[in-house]
Amino acid sequence: VKLMIILIVIVSIAVAVVFNLSVNALEDEVKTMTQHTADEYAHRVTEILEQSNRLTTYLAVDERVQTFFNNEHPEYIIDNYFNELRGKLRVYSYGIRYIDSIIAYAPKHERLFTDQGTRSLKVTDVQNDAGLRWDWSWIPDMIRSEKTTTQFLVRTHSSDWPYYITVVKHFRYVTQDGAIALDINLDTLYETLAVNRAAGSELYMFDTDGSVILRADKRELRANRDDFPQLASYRAEGAFCKLFPEAEEPYAYAQSPVGTYGFVIGVTAPISDYMTRLLEVRSRCVWACVIMGIFAAIVAAIYGMLSIRPLQAIQQLLENPAAWQQNGRRAEEIRDIADRIIGFLQTNDRLRGELDQRLNLLNRVQMQALQAQINPHFLFNT
């Protein structure tokens, strides 16, 4: 029984260790895959923002654009100027779906020009013309500094739509003063990023204040993160992944920062496949435990039978030697068993004699030591 219990305990520990290792391996695999997806999205958004930043820089230092910054009516100086400037603005955004428009702004003359226009207009004229769709509402938010600055503004073109990340490059150099604004359409950006999105997964992008500015079926500029229970694990910075197997629909959440721009990409992905594989591992471990338990019981039973059989044979021999010999047992076997018993008894007697000798010797030594302590006192007293 003790052997069976020991074997069952060992088997149970081994199965538990294997189960935990398997669960950890599955969890690490799901976390790695989900985190990799979030990192890829973040890397792609970082590339888009860096590309947009470079475009505004190239345009801000372009000769044609510089002419617009420095002259109120450059068309009087250069023939066909605005057609050339429009072509210059369009060539930088050609084939890039998520760029809605590029606007040049000359603060010195308060004039605007877009890649969709044929001439420049005063900002006040654009503001007063309701039918004109030129984007100008970013101008009040532009940082006016004595040096070149770059901003990434999350905003809308009009009061509610479309939704933009506007890259504003305010170029200042000596007497030159101008700005280039590039509008990245968030709806089109989501479509561009989510082309190869896995079924059931969701993509989110957070602004620096934690509000949701990019998601499927976007209906507002900034959505409250609390409206999305699956985003409860969001943190303002850092990359991580967490599993929620206890949720009504189990899922994984991963996030990754977008370069140094302050935005964060969040990804949720269903983990139904992970849960299925986890149940399979659990089932296999339970069956392994049952089978190994049965095996341990069988081994213990066989061992017990083999251990008891010689003692039973000796008992039969001592109780009924005639029956032992009638059952086909040879004299050599009887003699061998008898010799073993005699040898055990002799060894037992020898060990008992040695024990008695050692005890007697110990008693004599103790008595001698006691006498050695008594004698000096006796002599001193007499």
C-alpha positions as CSV (number, residue, x, y, z in Angstrom):
1,V,0.0,0.0,0.0
2,K,2.8,2.4,0.9
3,L,4.6,1.7,-2.4
4,M,1.3,2.3,-4.3
5,I,0.8,5.6,-2.5
6,I,4.4,6.7,-3.2
7,L,4.1,5.8,-6.9
8,I,0.7,7.7,-7.2
9,V,2.2,10.8,-5.5
10,I,5.2,10.7,-7.9
11,V,3.1,10.3,-10.9
12,S,0.7,13.1,-9.8
13,I,3.6,15.5,-9.3
14,A,5.0,14.6,-12.7
15,V,1.7,15.1,-14.5
16,A,1.1,18.4,-12.7
17,V,4.6,19.6,-13.7
18,V,4.0,18.6,-17.4
19,F,0.5,20.3,-17.3
20,N,1.9,23.5,-16.0
21,L,4.7,23.5,-18.5
22,S,2.3,22.9,-21.3
23,V,-0.1,25.6,-20.2
24,N,2.8,28.1,-19.9
25,A,4.0,27.2,-23.3
26,L,0.6,27.7,-24.8
27,E,0.1,31.0,-23.0
28,D,3.5,32.2,-24.2
29,E,2.7,31.3,-27.7
30,V,-0.6,33.2,-27.7
31,K,1.0,36.2,-26.0
32,T,3.9,36.3,-28.5
33,M,1.6,36.1,-31.5
34,T,-0.7,38.9,-30.2
35,Q,2.2,41.1,-29.1
36,H,3.8,40.6,-32.5
37,T,0.6,41.8,-34.2
38,A,0.5,44.9,-32.0
39,D,4.1,45.6,-32.7
40,E,3.6,45.4,-36.4
41,Y,0.7,47.8,-36.3
42,A,2.7,50.2,-34.2
43,H,5.7,50.0,-36.5
44,R,3.5,50.7,-39.5
45,V,1.9,53.7,-37.9
46,T,5.3,55.0,-36.9
47,E,6.5,54.6,-40.5
48,I,3.4,56.5,-41.7
49,L,3.9,59.4,-39.3
50,E,7.7,59.6,-40.1
51,Q,6.9,59.6,-43.8
52,S,4.3,62.4,-43.3
53,N,6.8,64.3,-41.2
54,R,9.5,64.0,-44.0
55,L,6.9,65.1,-46.6
56,T,6.1,68.3,-44.8
57,T,9.8,69.0,-44.3
58,Y,10.6,68.5,-48.0
59,L,7.7,70.8,-49.0
60,A,8.5,73.5,-46.4
61,V,12.0,73.9,-47.9
62,D,10.9,73.5,-51.6
63,E,11.7,76.5,-53.8
64,R,8.2,76.9,-55.1
65,V,6.7,76.7,-51.6
66,Q,9.2,79.2,-50.3
67,T,8.1,81.6,-53.0
68,F,4.5,81.2,-51.7
69,F,5.6,81.9,-48.1
70,N,7.6,85.1,-49.1
71,N,5.2,86.7,-51.7
72,E,1.6,87.6,-51.4
73,H,1.0,87.3,-55.1
74,P,3.6,84.9,-56.5
75,E,1.5,84.4,-59.7
76,Y,2.5,88.0,-60.7
77,I,6.2,86.9,-60.6
78,I,6.0,83.4,-62.1
79,D,3.8,82.3,-65.0
80,N,1.5,79.4,-64.3
81,Y,2.7,79.4,-60.7
82,F,-0.3,77.9,-58.9
83,N,-0.6,75.0,-61.3
84,E,3.1,74.2,-60.7
85,L,2.6,74.6,-56.9
86,R,-0.5,72.3,-57.0
87,G,1.5,69.7,-59.0
88,K,4.3,70.0,-56.4
89,L,2.0,69.3,-53.5
90,R,0.2,66.4,-55.3
91,V,3.4,64.7,-56.4
92,Y,4.4,64.1,-52.8
93,S,1.1,62.5,-51.9
94,Y,0.4,60.6,-55.1
95,G,-0.8,57.1,-54.4
96,I,-1.0,57.5,-50.7
97,R,-4.7,56.8,-49.8
98,Y,-4.7,58.0,-46.3
99,I,-3.5,61.6,-47.1
100,D,-6.6,63.7,-47.7
101,S,-5.0,67.1,-48.4
102,I,-1.9,69.2,-48.1
103,I,-2.2,72.9,-47.3
104,A,0.4,75.6,-47.5
105,Y,0.0,78.6,-45.2
106,A,1.8,81.9,-45.3
107,P,1.4,83.6,-41.9
108,K,3.0,86.8,-43.1
109,H,0.3,87.4,-45.7
110,E,-2.4,85.2,-44.0
111,R,-3.0,83.3,-47.2
112,L,-3.8,79.6,-47.9
113,F,-3.3,77.2,-50.8
114,T,-4.2,73.5,-51.1
115,D,-3.4,70.7,-53.5
116,Q,-7.1,71.0,-54.6
117,G,-7.0,74.7,-55.4
118,T,-6.2,76.9,-58.4
119,R,-5.3,80.0,-56.5
120,S,-4.4,81.2,-53.0
121,L,-7.0,82.8,-50.7
122,K,-7.0,84.9,-47.6
123,V,-7.8,82.9,-44.5
124,T,-10.7,85.2,-43.7
125,D,-12.2,84.5,-47.2
126,V,-11.9,80.7,-46.6
127,Q,-13.6,81.1,-43.2
128,N,-16.5,83.1,-44.6
129,D,-17.1,80.8,-47.6
130,A,-19.2,77.9,-46.3
131,G,-19.1,76.2,-49.6
132,L,-15.3,76.1,-49.7
133,R,-14.0,72.9,-48.2
134,W,-10.4,74.1,-47.6
135,D,-9.0,72.9,-44.3
136,W,-8.0,75.9,-42.1
137,S,-9.2,75.1,-38.6
138,W,-5.8,73.8,-37.6
139,I,-4.2,77.3,-37.8
140,P,-5.4,78.5,-34.4
141,D,-3.7,75.4,-32.8
142,M,-0.4,75.9,-34.6
143,I,2.5,76.7,-32.3
144,R,4.0,80.0,-33.3
145,S,7.6,79.9,-32.4
146,E,10.9,81.5,-33.4
147,K,12.2,78.1,-34.6
148,T,10.8,75.3,-36.8
149,T,8.3,73.1,-35.0
150,T,6.3,69.9,-35.8
151,Q,2.9,69.1,-34.3
152,F,0.6,66.1,-34.6
153,L,-2.9,67.3,-34.0
154,V,-5.9,64.9,-33.6
155,R,-8.8,66.9,-35.0
156,T,-11.7,67.2,-37.4
157,H,-12.0,69.0,-40.7
158,S,-15.3,70.5,-39.8
159,S,-17.3,70.3,-36.5
160,D,-17.7,66.5,-36.6
161,W,-16.1,64.9,-39.7
162,P,-13.7,63.8,-41.2
163,Y,-11.3,62.8,-38.5
164,Y,-7.6,63.7,-39.0
165,I,-4.2,63.4,-37.6
166,T,-2.8,66.7,-39.0
167,V,1.0,67.0,-39.3
168,V,1.8,70.7,-39.0
169,K,5.3,71.8,-39.9
170,H,5.8,75.4,-39.0
171,F,9.0,76.5,-40.8
172,R,11.0,79.4,-39.5
173,Y,14.4,80.4,-40.8
174,V,15.7,84.0,-40.6
175,T,12.9,86.0,-42.3
176,Q,11.1,83.0,-43.8
177,D,7.9,82.0,-42.1
178,G,5.5,79.4,-43.4
179,A,3.6,76.2,-42.5
180,I,2.7,73.0,-44.3
181,A,-0.2,70.9,-43.0
182,L,-0.8,67.3,-44.1
183,D,-4.1,65.7,-43.2
184,I,-4.1,62.0,-42.5
185,N,-7.6,60.6,-42.7
186,L,-8.1,58.3,-39.7
187,D,-10.9,56.2,-41.4
188,T,-8.7,55.6,-44.4
189,L,-5.7,54.9,-42.2
190,Y,-7.7,52.2,-40.3
191,E,-8.6,50.6,-43.7
192,T,-5.0,50.7,-44.7
193,L,-3.8,49.1,-41.5
194,A,-6.6,46.5,-41.2
195,V,-6.2,45.0,-44.7
196,N,-4.8,41.8,-43.3
197,R,-6.5,41.9,-39.9
198,A,-7.2,38.4,-38.5
199,A,-10.9,37.4,-38.1
200,G,-12.3,38.5,-34.8
201,S,-9.4,40.8,-33.8
202,E,-9.8,44.5,-33.3
203,L,-7.4,47.4,-33.8
204,Y,-7.4,50.5,-31.6
205,M,-5.2,53.6,-31.4
206,F,-5.0,55.8,-28.3
207,D,-4.1,59.4,-28.0
208,T,-1.8,60.8,-25.3
209,D,-4.8,61.3,-23.0
210,G,-5.9,57.6,-23.4
211,S,-8.9,58.4,-25.5
212,V,-9.6,56.0,-28.5
213,I,-9.0,57.8,-31.8
214,L,-8.8,54.9,-34.2
215,R,-11.1,51.9,-34.3
216,A,-13.6,50.1,-36.6
217,D,-16.9,51.9,-37.2
218,K,-15.5,55.2,-35.9
219,R,-18.3,57.6,-35.1
220,E,-16.6,60.3,-33.0
221,L,-13.2,61.9,-32.9
222,R,-12.4,60.7,-29.4
223,A,-14.1,57.7,-27.8
224,N,-14.1,57.1,-24.1
225,R,-11.9,54.1,-23.3
226,D,-14.3,53.1,-20.5
227,D,-16.9,52.3,-23.1
228,F,-14.8,49.4,-24.2
229,P,-14.5,46.8,-21.4
230,Q,-11.8,44.9,-23.4
231,L,-9.5,47.9,-23.1
232,A,-9.5,48.0,-19.3
233,S,-5.9,46.9,-19.2
234,Y,-4.6,49.9,-21.2
235,R,-1.6,51.6,-19.8
236,A,-0.2,55.0,-20.9
237,E,3.1,53.5,-22.0
238,G,5.0,50.3,-22.5
239,A,4.4,47.1,-24.5
240,F,2.7,44.1,-22.9
241,C,0.2,41.4,-23.5
242,K,-2.4,39.9,-21.2
243,L,-4.9,37.0,-21.5
244,F,-8.4,37.0,-20.3
245,P,-9.5,33.3,-20.4
246,E,-12.3,33.9,-17.8
247,A,-14.1,36.5,-20.0
248,E,-17.5,35.6,-21.5
249,E,-15.6,35.5,-24.9
250,P,-12.0,34.8,-24.0
251,Y,-9.5,37.2,-25.6
252,A,-6.0,38.5,-25.5
253,Y,-5.1,42.2,-25.2
254,A,-1.7,43.6,-26.4
255,Q,-0.4,47.1,-26.8
256,S,2.7,48.8,-28.3
257,P,3.8,52.4,-28.3
258,V,4.0,54.3,-31.6
259,G,7.6,55.4,-31.7
260,T,8.1,58.7,-29.8
261,Y,4.8,60.3,-30.9
262,G,2.9,59.5,-27.8
263,F,0.3,57.3,-29.5
264,V,-0.4,53.7,-28.4
265,I,-1.7,50.8,-30.5
266,G,-3.9,48.3,-28.8
267,V,-5.0,44.9,-30.3
268,T,-7.6,42.5,-29.0
269,A,-7.7,38.9,-30.4
270,P,-10.0,36.0,-29.6
271,I,-8.3,33.0,-28.0
272,S,-10.9,30.3,-28.6
273,D,-8.2,28.2,-30.3
274,Y,-6.0,28.6,-27.2
275,M,-8.9,27.5,-24.9
276,T,-9.6,24.5,-27.1
277,R,-5.9,23.4,-26.9
278,L,-5.9,24.1,-23.2
279,L,-8.8,21.7,-22.7
280,E,-7.1,19.1,-24.8
281,V,-4.0,19.4,-22.6
282,R,-6.0,19.2,-19.5
283,S,-7.9,16.1,-20.7
284,R,-4.7,14.4,-21.7
285,C,-3.1,15.1,-18.4
286,V,-6.2,13.7,-16.5
287,W,-6.1,10.5,-18.6
288,A,-2.3,10.2,-18.1
289,C,-2.8,10.6,-14.4
290,V,-5.6,7.9,-14.3
291,I,-3.5,5.5,-16.5
292,M,-0.4,6.0,-14.4
293,G,-2.4,5.6,-11.2
294,I,-3.7,2.2,-12.5
295,F,-0.2,1.2,-13.5
296,A,1.2,2.2,-10.1
297,A,-1.5,0.1,-8.4
298,I,-0.7,-2.9,-10.6
299,V,3.0,-2.5,-9.9
300,A,2.5,-2.2,-6.2
301,A,0.2,-5.3,-6.2
302,I,2.7,-7.4,-8.2
303,Y,5.6,-6.3,-5.9
304,G,3.5,-7.1,-2.8
305,M,2.7,-10.6,-4.1
306,L,6.4,-11.3,-5.0
307,S,7.5,-10.0,-1.6
308,I,5.0,-12.1,0.4
309,R,5.5,-15.4,-1.6
310,P,8.8,-16.4,0.0
311,L,7.5,-15.8,3.4
312,Q,4.4,-17.9,2.6
313,A,6.6,-20.7,1.3
314,I,8.7,-20.7,4.5
315,Q,5.6,-20.7,6.6
316,Q,4.3,-23.7,4.7
317,L,7.6,-25.5,5.0
318,L,7.7,-25.0,8.8
319,E,4.1,-26.0,9.3
320,N,3.9,-29.0,7.0
321,P,7.3,-30.2,5.5
322,A,5.6,-33.3,4.1
323,A,3.1,-31.3,2.1
324,W,5.9,-29.1,0.8
325,Q,7.8,-32.2,-0.5
326,Q,4.6,-33.7,-2.0
327,N,4.0,-30.5,-4.0
328,G,7.1,-31.3,-6.0
329,R,9.6,-29.2,-4.0
330,R,13.1,-30.7,-4.1
331,A,15.3,-31.5,-1.2
332,E,17.8,-29.0,-2.5
333,E,15.2,-26.2,-2.1
334,I,14.4,-27.3,1.4
335,R,18.0,-27.4,2.3
336,D,18.7,-24.0,0.8
337,I,15.8,-22.5,2.7
338,A,16.9,-24.2,5.9
339,D,20.5,-23.0,5.5
340,R,19.2,-19.4,5.0
341,I,17.1,-19.6,8.1
342,I,19.9,-21.0,10.1
343,G,22.3,-18.4,8.8
344,F,19.8,-15.6,9.7
345,L,19.5,-17.1,13.2
346,Q,23.2,-17.4,13.7
347,T,23.8,-13.8,12.5
348,N,21.1,-12.7,14.9
349,D,22.8,-14.5,17.8
350,R,26.2,-13.2,16.9
351,L,24.9,-9.6,16.7
352,R,23.1,-10.1,20.0
353,G,26.3,-11.3,21.7
354,E,28.3,-8.4,20.3
355,L,25.7,-6.0,21.6
356,D,25.9,-7.6,25.1
357,Q,29.7,-7.3,25.1
358,R,29.6,-3.7,24.1
359,L,27.0,-2.9,26.9
360,N,29.1,-4.7,29.5
361,L,32.2,-2.8,28.4
362,L,30.3,0.5,28.6
363,N,29.1,-0.3,32.2
364,R,32.7,-1.1,33.3
365,V,34.0,2.1,31.8
366,Q,31.3,4.1,33.6
367,M,32.1,2.5,37.0
368,Q,35.8,3.1,36.6
369,A,35.1,6.8,35.8
370,L,32.9,7.0,38.9
371,Q,35.6,5.5,41.2
372,A,38.2,7.8,39.8
373,Q,36.0,10.7,40.9
374,I,35.3,9.2,44.4
375,N,38.9,8.2,45.5
376,P,40.5,11.6,45.7
377,H,37.7,13.0,47.8
378,F,38.0,10.0,50.2
379,L,41.7,10.4,50.7
380,F,41.3,14.1,51.3
381,N,38.7,13.6,54.0
382,T,40.7,11.1,55.9
